[in-house]
Amino acid sequence: MKKGLLFIFLLLSGLLAYPAPAAAGTGSGESHDEAFNAGHLIIDHIVDSHEWHIATIGHTHITIPLPVILIDQGKLHVFSSSKFHHGHDAYKGFKIETERNANKGKIVKVIPGTMETDTSASKPIDLSITKNVVGIFVSFLVLLLIFFSVARAYKRNPGHAPRGIQSLLEPLILFIRDEVAKPSIGKHYEKFMPFLLTMFFFIFFTNLIGLIPVFPGGANVTGNIGVTLVLALFTFMMTSFSGNKSYWQHIFNAPGVPWWLKFPIPLFPIIEIIGVVVKPFVLMIRLFANITAGHIIVLGFISLIFVFSQISPLLGYGVSVVSVFFAIFISVLELLVAFIQAYVFTLLSALYFGMATEEHAHAEEHH
């Protein structure tokens, strides 16, 4: 049943949410539409935006406008992204850059009275509520609703066996505690449990919601490197602030290392410091790359339908069967990836916490 619903979702999103191939113009014999470009479509759907695209039917774009919040030269500007008319108009001296350059999709200033980008002007500070920000809010609300409901159920029936959503979440919580936190951190695991559980369920639920191709799902939140950067920074700060004396000593003055690796050139401490920085970088790239790759593959299979339709409509219909089948297969596989990436991020964070709080004194005295 679930696979059938997923098939319907993907089929609808493939037929409605993606623009059809360009059609030749009539009358003059010239083309009024651009040729279908799979690369542009994929990039446009995985990057952040100032509006939530629902579907494209013919030349009509069905979108949900989002609030634009800008600070330019000390002045606050708040308005709806609908004022930009999908990037075709400027408003209050600003526009959404549509050219294929480093600023594409960002809000830039325009030359007064034109739609030309003012390259000499500084970009405004953009605090807008974008699609990924809304996606974060959606995940946050889902987490609150689910866990408040579970907490109330435990209060109503203390000591009873879990039921409903409790029976699904309790094994996951115990799994993180017994298989991740305890073995990786040791006796200090309890103070890190709230952070680890929050990270695990936020990433897991966000990944699952991102696989739903209809509103309010479909946002590529954990496929945004800015989001994964912040999550990795949280782990980095927790590790740094939790590090004990032994942890920092092994970074700046590791015992047992020859002195000539520490002085006059602190080669070994430099390597250790690089390792401290690389750890959160690995967390950031791993989550970002895996989630983005899944979205790109699914969109790539859907795009094949329109690519082959430009060659022959009959060929497009034939390829659509294969494309939809593989898109469903990758989407089902992404359900597993959603869990694995949340687990890996949580496990690596727990390992970093364990290294930061591990006591080495007894081992060194014995040695």
Phi, psi and omega in degrees: 000315181296320179294325178295318177296319179297321177299316180297316180302312183293321181294316178297317180293325179290325182273331185253320189280349182244137182295143180286163179300155182294143177249147181290145180288162180246162177083284184279345181082003181261154179278128179264350181241149176285151177294148180297130180238108184297322180298315179296319180298314183296313180297318181297332183270340180261344179274165179287159180209165181267008174212156182258108182283126179263308182196161173236116179244107186066241178255009181262123178261120177264111184223161173251113179291146181241157182293135174256124180235113184235147171239114182231119180054042177081359181255139180266131178237123179232123178199174181275146178292347177296340178296337180278347180051057177060032177089004182272341183234158173258156180214127180057031179084012180235157174207164173271122182294125180252349179289150180282081177216190185295338182262007184302131180088349179265160179271126181232166178272151181244159174290127184310132178084001181227179173253011181281137179291132177275093184292341181276346182271148177284147180287144177290158174284118187261111177246029186292155172274098183269180182300317180291327176295317176298321177299322177295317178298320179298313179297319179299315180293321178297317178298316180297313182298315183292311187283330172293322177296317179294318180298318179295324179295321178293325179290323181289324184233066181294138178082356179268159178296142181295148179227155176063231182294335177300317183293341177274320186277326183301315176299325178292318179296315179294326178296315179296321181290311189274331185254346181243300188290308184299307181294328186274325186256321181095215188292343181266015189294330188298321183289345178262351184300315179303318180294313183296318179293321178297314179298314183298308184287328177295312181294317182296310181292321179296319177297318181294316180296326178294341179276348179279116188279007178238153180303137008266022176265180176096352179287135182271064188292303181283356171268008175259121187294336176293321179292313180294330176297316180295318178299318179294324178294325176300314178296319180298315180292320177298319179294315183294315182286338180268349182298131179272182182299320181295323180298310182290329177294321179290345176273312186264336181209067185295127178292146179087356179267131180308143185297330184288352172270356181245335185214139003279342177259118183284066186298310183294315175301324178296317179297318180295319180294320176300320178298322178297321181284324183292327183304306177293331177297320178296317177302315182298309185291320183300310182293314180301311186292318183292317181290318179296320180299320179298316178296319182296319181295314180298313179296326178296317179295319178296321181295331180301329180300313184282330177297312180286336177294332177292332177283310180201129178303321179295320178295323178297319178296320180294317180291332183300325180297313180292318182297314180295321179300311181290328176296319177294318180299314180294324179294319176296319177297325179295335175299320177289319179298324179302318178287316184298317182292323175295319179295314182297316178300316180292318180297313180295322176298317179296322178295321178295320178295322179296319178294327182285333184253359181292138178265126182252355189298314183295321180296321181290321179295320179295319180295000000 
